[in-house]
Each structure stands twice: as structure tokens, then as C-alpha cells.
Amino acid sequence: GAGVSQSPSNKVTEKGKDVELRCDPISGHTALYWYRQSLGQGLEFLIYFQGNSAPDKSGLPSDRFSAERTGGSVSTLTIQRTQQEDSAVYLCASSLDGGWNTQYFGPGTRLTVL
Amino acid sequence: AQSVSQHNHHVILSEAASLELGCNYSYGGTVNLFWYVQYPGQHLQLLLKYFSGDPLVKGIKGFEAEFIKSKFSFNLRKPSVQWSDTAEYFCAVIAGNQFYFGTGTSLTVIP
């Protein structure tokens, strides 16, 4: 079946603009995760959705970052007033259930803030 | 603060050489441990995981890892690497209901 998909694959924006990144998880997966991979920084957890529970936002780096998941499926990560340090690859993953079980990763969105 | 350390940033091996990639974490409580791999141009994928039970875990493609609680380590091993193992390897830990990734180790296998 189809894997996790993310769009756009690449996004170039100007400093100060808002961006929206989309993630389509594997159908039937109840858990969805967002990560950020910065150059030389490894993967950084951002936010975790599990079913209808309140999301775990503990990893969001600032209040410019927000995410929502509509209908328990598609998720959108929004970055407001982008800064150059926001440049990174943003990865989405989903898993059949929560508890950080086996996650399937999408291809990522490469964000470049000029 | 909790952290995950991968001490080897770049490893270059010849085919058939043995591999061991180090992973250490700092957390005194119960942990779940993972190794992920990202082949060139591909998505991250799970290599193996440890939740409980036998501390020697076998994963895909001949990889294994051993959880040594006293050393806070979860090193990845493979007895004989192949050119196709060239990839980036990430150790990850769930500790205190938080998920932490290491910075990754780039492995290059020379034919």
C-alpha cells in the first residue's frame, strides 16, 4: 500500500513568511509524528498526535510552530514568520498505534528560508 | 537533560569488514531503543528495536544490537558489511515518554 507522503518536497521561502507543510499518513495509522532534521543536528522531535488525544507538543521549538491533524488523518505543520534557522528537512512519520511503536517515515519536506 | 550520543560520525569500511556503531544514552529509567537507517535517496526505516526481553536484538539485513543497561549502551553490529550497507544510521531512544534521536553515523562501505 501507499506509504507516508509529504508535500511539498521542497519549499523555498523568504524570511518572515508563513509556510505550511502537509503530511498524509498511512491509512489506518492512528499515530502521527513530526520531526526536524537540521544539518549536523540529527533528528529532533517536534510533535506527536495519537488518535483523538491532545497532541504532545513538547518538542515544538517556539510558538511560531503549530500543527494540527484533521479528521485523524492528514496533518499540517505551520511555521509562522519563518527564520533562517528554520531551514531543515521536516519529516513526518506514522504508526499503526501510539506508544512510539514502529514508525514509517515520509520522504520529508526540505525547507529553505532565505 | 536526556540525550543520545553516537560517537562515530563517519565510518569507512571495506566490504566483509565487521561493523560496530556506538550508541549511548543518558537516562536512568526504563528506555526503549531503536536503530534507524537511511539509505541514499530513501526514507528513514526501522532497522531494529528493543522494548524488553532478550537484550540481544536481531534486525533486518543481518544487523543486531545489544542493550547493555549497565553501560547505557545499544551498539549496532554486523559481522560482515556489504557495499549496500552504505547509509546513515541513527540511534533513537524513548525515555520518559520523550523520543530522542542521535546525530547519526555515516557509513561508507568500499567495494
Interface residues (C-beta under 8 A of the other chain):
Chain A: G3 V4 Y33 Y35 G40 Q41 G42 L43 E44 F45 Y48 D56 S58 G59 L91 A93 W100 T102 Q103 Y104 F105 G106 P107 G108
Chain B: N32 H43 L44 Q45 L46 K49 F90 A92 I94 N97 Q98 F99 Y100 F101 G102 T103 G104
